[in-house]
Amino acid sequence: MADLKVRQLDDRVASALKDRAGRKGVSLEEEVRTTLTASVDARRAAFLKRAGAIRNSSGAKGTARLESTRLIRRERDARG
């Protein structure tokens, strides 16, 4: 597991996270961890949805599948 220190976090964001953690009855650290994980998971889910749509739109097997693979790779590489 990694340790992370966030500098120059906007006071508004820090306050919102503290409030949210308090309402949930969890630590600020746990709330930040949950929020970051949800953000990464949502981005991955959105990518998988787009990739599935591209794959389904190709309709054929073989070279059409390869074209969708290229599109998916280009999308992935563009996002880092």
C-alpha positions in Angstrom: 0.0 0.0 0.0 1.1 3.5 -0.8 1.3 6.5 1.5 0.2 9.8 0.0 0.5 13.4 1.1 -1.7 16.0 -0.6 -0.4 19.5 -0.5 -2.2 22.8 -1.4 -5.6 21.1 -1.1 -8.3 23.8 -1.4 -9.9 24.5 2.0 -13.3 24.0 0.6 -12.5 20.5 -0.6 -10.9 19.6 2.8 -13.9 20.9 4.7 -16.3 19.0 2.5 -14.4 15.8 3.0 -14.2 16.3 6.8 -18.0 17.0 6.9 -18.7 13.9 4.8 -16.5 11.8 7.0 -18.3 13.1 10.1 -21.7 12.3 8.7 -20.6 8.8 7.8 -18.8 8.3 11.2 -15.5 7.5 9.6 -12.1 9.1 9.7 -11.0 11.7 7.2 -8.4 9.3 6.0 -11.0 6.6 5.3 -13.2 9.1 3.5 -10.4 10.3 1.3 -9.4 6.7 0.5 -13.0 5.8 -0.4 -13.4 8.9 -2.5 -10.2 8.3 -4.5 -11.0 4.6 -5.0 -14.5 5.5 -6.3 -13.1 8.0 -8.7 -10.6 5.5 -10.2 -13.2 2.8 -10.3 -15.7 5.0 -12.1 -13.2 6.0 -14.7 -12.3 2.4 -15.3 -16.0 1.4 -15.6 -16.6 4.2 -18.1 -13.7 3.0 -20.1 -14.9 -0.6 -20.1 -18.4 0.6 -21.2 -16.9 2.6 -24.1 -14.7 -0.4 -25.0 -17.7 -2.7 -25.0 -19.7 -0.4 -27.2 -16.8 -0.2 -29.7 -16.4 -4.0 -29.6 -20.2 -4.6 -30.1 -20.4 -2.0 -32.9 -17.8 -3.9 -35.0 -20.2 -6.8 -35.3 -17.9 -9.1 -37.2 -15.0 -11.4 -36.2 -11.5 -11.3 -37.3 -10.2 -8.0 -38.8 -13.2 -6.0 -37.5 -12.3 -7.1 -34.0 -8.7 -6.0 -34.6 -9.9 -2.5 -35.6 -11.8 -2.2 -32.3 -8.7 -3.4 -30.5 -6.7 -0.5 -32.1 -9.4 2.0 -31.1 -9.4 0.7 -27.5 -5.6 0.9 -27.3 -5.6 4.4 -28.7 -8.2 5.5 -26.2 -6.3 3.8 -23.3 -3.0 5.4 -24.4 -4.6 8.8 -24.7 -5.8 8.6 -21.1 -2.5 7.4 -19.7 
